[in-house]
Amino acid sequence: MNKPTDSEIRDILGESDESLLKAWSPGDPLAILAWGPAGVGKTHLGMTFPKPIFAFDFDLNMNETMRQFQGQNIFKRTFMVPPLGEWLRAKELADRFLKEYYEALTKLERLGKSTGVYGSVMLDSVTQLWDLLRYAYVPMDADGRTKSAWNYGGVNNKYQALFMEAKNRGVNLFAAARSKNVWTENEKGNRVKTTLQEIDCKDETLFLSSVVTEVAVEDRYVKGKLERQRVYKIRKCSANGNLTGLESGKLDYPTLIELIESM
């Protein structure tokens, strides 16, 4: 008996060519996480994503950047994260955010299916967003401690679903995260703050994102002269692993797509 071809196997199984595993291609949704200190250009990068954009602002810092994109289809939703302990206020805001977020995904999904124009959602920053969600949905004491790690199960699911639902509906997602100083111990055993930076967000954000890039401002020699320059450091790219480790002095959404296609 001759071995059936791949096409014949699909016929036997009743599966179409459309259901075959396919690699990422331009036009497919991307989830990008950009992290770094304040003022380095994370928000600006997010606003270069495909329009329309529903921008969810948790850091209350979008207005200055939005001036550069005035007149474009960027729709802002603002949520000020309340102090720890104001549970009712946090719950009210978190419930409203989730409602408006999924409404935005539905609108963008309908737009994409009817016109072929697929937009984006923007979460700035996921550092503050996570604080809002855990204040709202995790039982805590006055010091921000919870009695059991099991209490985080429900809120973890809510957080991860934000990324998974966007990708499932064909919507691009841009997430900005803050950075924080790395602490170490000196020879006396005392904790001291270093000048090194590390990402300040939930670990799950890293594997939920297709591309992870650090945005930094560093001293670089240009034609023999030391200059302060913005540097984009791509540290993960599941759409094309060859981009991992790439550094660039310029990055926006069109440039990133060109880089992925060229690799």
C-alpha positions, 0 to 999 in steps of 0.5 A, a space after each residue: 500500500 502506497 503511503 498517502 500524500 500530505 494532501 490526501 491525509 488532509 482529505 482523509 482527516 477532513 482538514 483544509 489547507 487553511 487550517 495548516 500551521 503557518 509562520 507569521 507574515 506581514 499583516 498578522 497581529 503583533 504584540 510588542 513590549 517596550 520597556 525603559 525609563 520615563 521619557 525615552 520614547 516608549 509611548 511614541 513608538 506605540 503611536 506609530 502602530 497601525 491606526 486606529 489605536 485605542 490607547 489606554 493611559 495608566 501613567 497619565 503621560 500621553 498628552 504631550 506625545 499625542 500632540 505629535 499625532 494630532 488628527 490621527 485616529 488615536 482614541 485615549 482612555 485614561 485610568 488613574 490607579 488609586 492608592 493601595 487600600 482604596 479597594 472599591 475605587 480600584 475595583 470600579 476602575 478595573 471593571 470599567 477598564 476591562 469593559 472598555 478594553 473588550 469593547 475596543 477589541 470588538 470594534 477593531 475586529 469588526 473594522 478589520 473584517 469589514 474593511 481589511 484595516 486592522 488597528 491596535 490597542 495600547 497599554 501604557 504602562 502595564 506596570 501600572 495596569 498590573 497594580 490596578 488589577 491586583 489592587 482590585 481583584 486580590 485580597 490584600 492587607 494594608 501593606 499590600 501583602 496577600 495571604 496566599 499565592 492562590 489568590 492571584 490565579 483569577 487576576 493572572 488569568 484576566 491579565 493574560 487574556 488581554 494579550 491572548 484576546 487581542 491576538 485571537 481577534 487580529 488586533 495589534 497590541 503595544 505594551 509599555 513597561 517601566 524600568 527600575 534600578 537593580 539593587 545589589 549588596 556591597 562588601 558590608 552586606 548592605 543593599 545598594 542601588 546600582 545604575 543598571 536597569 531591569 524591566 518592571 512588569 509581570 514575568 508573563 508579559 515577556 512570553 505573551 509578547 511577540 517582540 520585546 525591546 528595551 528603549 534606552 538613552 546611552 552615551 555612544 561614540 559617533 564619528 569620534 565624538 561622544 553623544 547621547 543617543 536613543 537605542 532600541 535593543 530587541 531582546 526577543 522576537 518570536 516572529 523572527 528569532 534572528 532579530 534577537 540581539 539587534 540594536 538600532 538607533 531608530 525604530 517604529 512599526 514600519 521599520 520593525 516590519 521591514 526588519 522582520 521581513 528582511 531576516 
